[in-house]
Amino acid sequence: MLQYLVYFLVGGAVVTAISVLAEKGHPLLAGVVTLFPSITLVSFYFIGKSTGNEAVAATAKSCFIALSVWIPYILTIIWLSPRIGTNKALVIGVLIFIVLACALIYANRFVGVVQT
């Protein structure tokens, strides 16, 4: 149970740092840090520690494939935020992400790119 508390605290610290950068007027740096393998770095470390190297490789492969879901999400946020506001854009972006993620997971059952 202690390891989950550590996961929670590390993740929260990363999100807080990114938010502070954006709030202090550094959106480009916050964007770079967001895309820096901060979450994947921490996640891969803990996955490797608890499950092993093959699990890290499979998860990394899944991340690469999931870019096809993430790109429409980000494009939605870029396009809709100035038009309808951030909160509504985030809701729509997340819904698009979820629909595409479900489609990707469903399609993977047939194609089998990532072994589950």
MDAnalysis code that builds the backbone (N, CA, C; Angstrom):
import MDAnalysis as mda
import numpy as np

u = mda.Universe.empty(348, n_residues=116, atom_resindex=np.repeat(np.arange(116), 3), trajectory=True)
u.add_TopologyAttr("name", ["N", "CA", "C"] * 116)
u.add_TopologyAttr("resid", np.arange(1, 117))
u.add_TopologyAttr("resname", ["MET", "LEU", "GLN", "TYR", "LEU", "VAL", "TYR", "PHE", "LEU", "VAL", "GLY", "GLY", "ALA", "VAL", "VAL", "THR", "ALA", "ILE", "SER", "VAL", "LEU", "ALA", "GLU", "LYS", "GLY", "HIS", "PRO", "LEU", "LEU", "ALA", "GLY", "VAL", "VAL", "THR", "LEU", "PHE", "PRO", "SER", "ILE", "THR", "LEU", "VAL", "SER", "PHE", "TYR", "PHE", "ILE", "GLY", "LYS", "SER", "THR", "GLY", "ASN", "GLU", "ALA", "VAL", "ALA", "ALA", "THR", "ALA", "LYS", "SER", "CYS", "PHE", "ILE", "ALA", "LEU", "SER", "VAL", "TRP", "ILE", "PRO", "TYR", "ILE", "LEU", "THR", "ILE", "ILE", "TRP", "LEU", "SER", "PRO", "ARG", "ILE", "GLY", "THR", "ASN", "LYS", "ALA", "LEU", "VAL", "ILE", "GLY", "VAL", "LEU", "ILE", "PHE", "ILE", "VAL", "LEU", "ALA", "CYS", "ALA", "LEU", "ILE", "TYR", "ALA", "ASN", "ARG", "PHE", "VAL", "GLY", "VAL", "VAL", "GLN", "THR"])
u.atoms.positions = np.array([
    [0.826, -1.193, 0.000],
    [0.000, 0.000, 0.000],
    [0.874, 1.261, 0.000],
    [2.014, 1.185, 0.623],
    [2.921, 2.333, 0.682],
    [3.386, 2.745, -0.708],
    [3.604, 1.757, -1.583],
    [4.058, 2.087, -2.934],
    [3.006, 2.911, -3.667],
    [1.719, 2.670, -3.448],
    [0.669, 3.448, -4.109],
    [0.630, 4.880, -3.588],
    [0.926, 5.052, -2.321],
    [1.018, 6.397, -1.762],
    [2.177, 7.151, -2.406],
    [3.301, 6.475, -2.600],
    [4.457, 7.097, -3.265],
    [4.086, 7.457, -4.698],
    [3.428, 6.567, -5.423],
    [2.985, 6.854, -6.790],
    [2.126, 8.117, -6.810],
    [1.176, 8.191, -5.879],
    [0.258, 9.323, -5.794],
    [1.022, 10.618, -5.528],
    [1.936, 10.603, -4.588],
    [2.682, 11.808, -4.234],
    [3.595, 12.270, -5.365],
    [4.270, 11.336, -6.013],
    [5.154, 11.703, -7.125],
    [4.342, 12.289, -8.273],
    [3.238, 11.651, -8.627],
    [2.380, 12.164, -9.700],
    [1.831, 13.542, -9.375],
    [1.397, 13.732, -8.142],
    [0.884, 15.026, -7.726],
    [1.944, 16.115, -7.781],
    [3.166, 15.770, -7.408],
    [4.258, 16.744, -7.448],
    [4.551, 17.181, -8.881],
    [4.515, 16.243, -9.806],
    [4.777, 16.566, -11.212],
    [3.681, 17.486, -11.757],
    [2.437, 17.144, -11.505],
    [1.322, 17.972, -11.980],
    [1.388, 19.369, -11.362],
    [1.705, 19.447, -10.095],
    [1.824, 20.748, -9.431],
    [2.924, 21.584, -10.064],
    [4.066, 20.985, -10.334],
    [5.177, 21.721, -10.948],
    [4.792, 22.266, -12.322],
    [4.110, 21.478, -13.110],
    [3.678, 21.918, -14.440],
    [2.673, 23.059, -14.317],
    [1.744, 22.947, -13.381],
    [0.750, 24.004, -13.174],
    [1.410, 25.309, -12.737],
    [2.383, 25.233, -11.865],
    [3.085, 26.436, -11.406],
    [3.797, 27.113, -12.568],
    [4.446, 26.323, -13.418],
    [5.114, 26.905, -14.588],
    [4.130, 27.670, -15.465],
    [2.989, 27.082, -15.737],
    [1.986, 27.738, -16.584],
    [1.437, 28.994, -15.907],
    [1.184, 28.914, -14.607],
    [0.640, 30.059, -13.876],
    [1.628, 31.215, -13.788],
    [2.909, 30.912, -13.796],
    [3.940, 31.946, -13.697],
    [4.281, 32.560, -15.049],
    [3.487, 32.232, -16.067],
    [3.683, 32.848, -17.377],
    [4.676, 32.146, -18.278],
    [4.823, 30.852, -18.103],
    [5.740, 30.072, -18.936],
    [5.001, 28.915, -19.612],
    [4.024, 29.237, -20.502],
    [3.239, 28.154, -21.103],
    [4.068, 27.234, -21.999],
    [5.071, 27.786, -22.702],
    [5.893, 26.920, -23.552],
    [6.686, 25.938, -22.704],
    [7.279, 26.437, -21.638],
    [8.038, 25.555, -20.754],
    [7.124, 24.523, -20.105],
    [5.927, 24.954, -19.694],
    [4.959, 24.008, -19.120],
    [4.569, 22.945, -20.146],
    [4.406, 23.363, -21.413],
    [4.077, 22.402, -22.468],
    [5.206, 21.422, -22.718],
    [6.433, 21.934, -22.724],
    [7.591, 21.054, -22.928],
    [7.715, 20.074, -21.761],
    [7.543, 20.595, -20.544],
    [7.628, 19.719, -19.376],
    [6.488, 18.698, -19.385],
    [5.309, 19.130, -19.822],
    [4.186, 18.199, -19.912],
    [4.514, 17.059, -20.869],
    [5.138, 17.402, -21.988],
    [5.494, 16.359, -22.955],
    [6.800, 15.652, -22.616],
    [7.606, 16.286, -21.758],
    [8.790, 15.585, -21.268],
    [8.300, 14.306, -20.615],
    [9.056, 13.280, -20.735],
    [8.557, 12.005, -20.211],
    [8.428, 11.981, -18.689],
    [7.783, 13.006, -18.153],
    [7.628, 13.070, -16.694],
    [6.727, 11.953, -16.181],
    [5.529, 11.888, -16.688],
    [4.612, 10.841, -16.233],
    [5.084, 9.481, -16.731],
    [5.511, 9.408, -17.993],
    [5.972, 8.106, -18.496],
    [7.250, 7.679, -17.782],
    [8.133, 8.617, -17.476],
    [9.367, 8.283, -16.768],
    [9.044, 7.635, -15.425],
    [8.208, 8.294, -14.658],
    [7.836, 7.775, -13.345],
    [7.067, 6.460, -13.493],
    [6.127, 6.432, -14.424],
    [5.330, 5.216, -14.626],
    [6.201, 4.052, -15.062],
    [7.055, 4.276, -16.049],
    [7.916, 3.189, -16.522],
    [8.844, 2.694, -15.411],
    [9.345, 3.623, -14.614],
    [10.221, 3.225, -13.509],
    [9.478, 2.270, -12.567],
    [8.271, 2.677, -12.135],
    [7.531, 1.850, -11.192],
    [7.023, 0.561, -11.825],
    [6.646, 0.605, -13.102],
    [6.223, -0.625, -13.791],
    [7.402, -1.592, -13.868],
    [8.570, -1.064, -14.238],
    [9.757, -1.906, -14.319],
    [10.124, -2.508, -12.975],
    [10.003, -1.702, -11.948],
    [10.341, -2.155, -10.606],
    [9.381, -3.242, -10.124],
    [8.093, -3.088, -10.445],
    [7.111, -4.046, -9.927],
    [6.824, -5.205, -10.875],
    [6.932, -4.966, -12.200],
    [6.505, -5.996, -13.149],
    [7.618, -6.505, -14.052],
    [8.609, -5.665, -14.357],
    [9.741, -6.125, -15.154],
    [9.908, -5.384, -16.457],
    [11.008, -5.674, -17.115],
    [11.416, -4.981, -18.334],
    [10.464, -5.185, -19.507],
    [9.961, -6.411, -19.650],
    [9.047, -6.678, -20.764],
    [7.761, -5.864, -20.629],
    [7.299, -5.707, -19.406],
    [6.086, -4.911, -19.178],
    [6.326, -3.445, -19.539],
    [7.528, -2.947, -19.259],
    [7.870, -1.567, -19.627],
    [7.868, -1.425, -21.143],
    [8.486, -2.378, -21.833],
    [8.533, -2.321, -23.293],
    [7.128, -2.380, -23.893],
    [6.270, -3.241, -23.364],
    [4.894, -3.351, -23.873],
    [4.111, -2.070, -23.601],
    [4.311, -1.482, -22.433],
    [3.622, -0.241, -22.102],
    [4.121, 0.899, -22.986],
    [5.429, 0.964, -23.226],
    [5.992, 1.996, -24.104],
    [5.450, 1.853, -25.525],
    [5.344, 0.626, -25.991],
    [4.773, 0.372, -27.310],
    [3.324, 0.853, -27.353],
    [2.596, 0.596, -26.293],
    [1.211, 1.052, -26.208],
    [1.130, 2.570, -26.230],
    [2.065, 3.237, -25.545],
    [2.095, 4.712, -25.548],
    [2.303, 5.240, -26.962],
    [3.202, 4.610, -27.681],
    [3.479, 5.041, -29.049],
    [2.240, 4.889, -29.923],
    [1.589, 3.768, -29.813],
    [0.370, 3.517, -30.589],
    [-0.741, 4.474, -30.162],
    [-0.798, 4.800, -28.866],
    [-1.848, 5.669, -28.337],
    [-1.710, 7.113, -28.795],
    [-0.608, 7.467, -29.427],
    [-0.499, 8.821, -29.991],
    [-1.630, 9.084, -30.979],
    [-2.103, 8.037, -31.622],
    [-3.216, 8.198, -32.567],
    [-4.491, 8.639, -31.856],
    [-4.568, 8.438, -30.559],
    [-5.700, 8.882, -29.749],
    [-5.407, 10.262, -29.149],
    [-4.179, 10.478, -28.765],
    [-3.782, 11.711, -28.087],
    [-3.782, 12.918, -29.025],
    [-3.345, 12.733, -30.251],
    [-3.263, 13.859, -31.197],
    [-4.637, 14.487, -31.452],
    [-5.693, 13.722, -31.730],
    [-7.005, 14.365, -31.873],
    [-7.462, 15.083, -30.595],
    [-7.125, 14.522, -29.448],
    [-7.461, 15.162, -28.179],
    [-6.799, 16.545, -28.083],
    [-5.508, 16.608, -28.339],
    [-4.774, 17.876, -28.254],
    [-5.272, 18.861, -29.301],
    [-5.511, 18.389, -30.519],
    [-6.027, 19.282, -31.564],
    [-7.392, 19.849, -31.173],
    [-8.215, 19.032, -30.512],
    [-9.517, 19.507, -30.033],
    [-9.331, 20.627, -29.014],
    [-8.409, 20.446, -28.080],
    [-8.153, 21.462, -27.060],
    [-7.642, 22.748, -27.713],
    [-6.711, 22.610, -28.639],
    [-6.153, 23.789, -29.324],
    [-7.249, 24.550, -30.052],
    [-8.101, 23.838, -30.753],
    [-9.109, 24.487, -31.591],
    [-10.286, 25.025, -30.780],
    [-10.753, 24.258, -29.778],
    [-11.965, 24.650, -29.066],
    [-11.745, 25.590, -27.876],
    [-10.603, 25.535, -27.231],
    [-10.400, 26.376, -26.040],
    [-10.675, 27.848, -26.280],
    [-10.116, 28.454, -27.348],
    [-10.397, 29.880, -27.550],
    [-11.843, 30.146, -27.982],
    [-12.507, 29.132, -28.515],
    [-13.855, 29.328, -29.045],
    [-14.947, 29.127, -27.995],
    [-14.807, 28.096, -27.155],
    [-15.886, 27.783, -26.208],
    [-15.409, 27.738, -24.755],
    [-14.145, 27.988, -24.522],
    [-13.604, 27.953, -23.166],
    [-12.901, 26.644, -22.870],
    [-11.974, 26.726, -21.939],
    [-11.143, 25.568, -21.609],
    [-11.944, 24.405, -21.047],
    [-12.847, 24.677, -20.106],
    [-13.576, 23.575, -19.470],
    [-14.395, 22.765, -20.466],
    [-15.125, 23.446, -21.323],
    [-15.927, 22.740, -22.325],
    [-15.027, 22.016, -23.321],
    [-13.931, 22.663, -23.709],
    [-12.987, 22.033, -24.637],
    [-12.390, 20.772, -24.021],
    [-12.067, 20.834, -22.731],
    [-11.515, 19.655, -22.057],
    [-12.525, 18.512, -22.010],
    [-13.769, 18.833, -21.720],
    [-14.805, 17.792, -21.677],
    [-14.933, 17.132, -23.045],
    [-15.034, 17.943, -24.084],
    [-15.173, 17.394, -25.437],
    [-13.909, 16.630, -25.828],
    [-12.740, 17.194, -25.521],
    [-11.481, 16.522, -25.830],
    [-11.365, 15.176, -25.141],
    [-11.737, 15.129, -23.865],
    [-11.679, 13.867, -23.125],
    [-12.680, 12.863, -23.690],
    [-13.864, 13.323, -24.048],
    [-14.841, 12.408, -24.668],
    [-14.304, 11.836, -25.973],
    [-13.697, 12.701, -26.789],
    [-13.082, 12.220, -28.038],
    [-11.985, 11.216, -27.721],
    [-11.154, 11.537, -26.730],
    [-10.075, 10.640, -26.324],
    [-10.639, 9.278, -25.911],
    [-11.674, 9.285, -25.081],
    [-12.257, 8.034, -24.584],
    [-12.840, 7.204, -25.724],
    [-13.571, 7.853, -26.618],
    [-14.160, 7.124, -27.753],
    [-13.060, 6.510, -28.621],
    [-12.051, 7.307, -28.943],
    [-10.962, 6.796, -29.780],
    [-10.143, 5.731, -29.054],
    [-9.950, 5.899, -27.742],
    [-9.211, 4.900, -26.969],
    [-9.960, 3.571, -26.944],
    [-11.265, 3.647, -26.759],
    [-12.075, 2.411, -26.787],
    [-11.995, 1.744, -28.160],
    [-12.060, 2.556, -29.207],
    [-11.946, 2.004, -30.565],
    [-10.576, 1.372, -30.775],
    [-9.534, 2.024, -30.272],
    [-8.180, 1.484, -30.401],
    [-8.044, 0.158, -29.655],
    [-8.559, 0.116, -28.445],
    [-8.487, -1.122, -27.654],
    [-9.289, -2.233, -28.327],
    [-10.462, -1.889, -28.834],
    [-11.283, -2.869, -29.538],
    [-10.577, -3.373, -30.800],
    [-10.014, -2.452, -31.573],
    [-9.306, -2.833, -32.797],
    [-8.086, -3.689, -32.476],
    [-7.425, -3.416, -31.364],
    [-6.243, -4.195, -30.984],
    [-6.592, -5.645, -30.700],
    [-7.821, -5.892, -30.277],
    [-8.242, -7.283, -30.057],
    [-8.192, -8.098, -31.344],
    [-8.462, -7.432, -32.465],
    [-8.453, -8.124, -33.760],
    [-7.087, -8.129, -34.403],
    [-6.393, -7.014, -34.316],
    [-5.091, -6.888, -34.967],
    [-3.980, -7.461, -34.081],
    [-4.090, -7.234, -32.787],
    [-3.133, -7.807, -31.833],
    [-1.754, -7.180, -31.875],
    [-1.670, -5.876, -32.098],
    [-0.365, -5.206, -32.096],
    [0.244, -5.252, -30.701],
    [-0.584, -4.960, -29.696],
    [-0.127, -5.003, -28.317],
    [-0.765, -6.211, -27.649],
    [0.071, -7.064, -27.105],
    [-0.430, -8.263, -26.443],
    [-0.970, -7.883, -25.073],
    [-2.165, -8.375, -24.762],
    [-2.759, -8.082, -23.456],
    [-2.787, -9.309, -22.588],
])
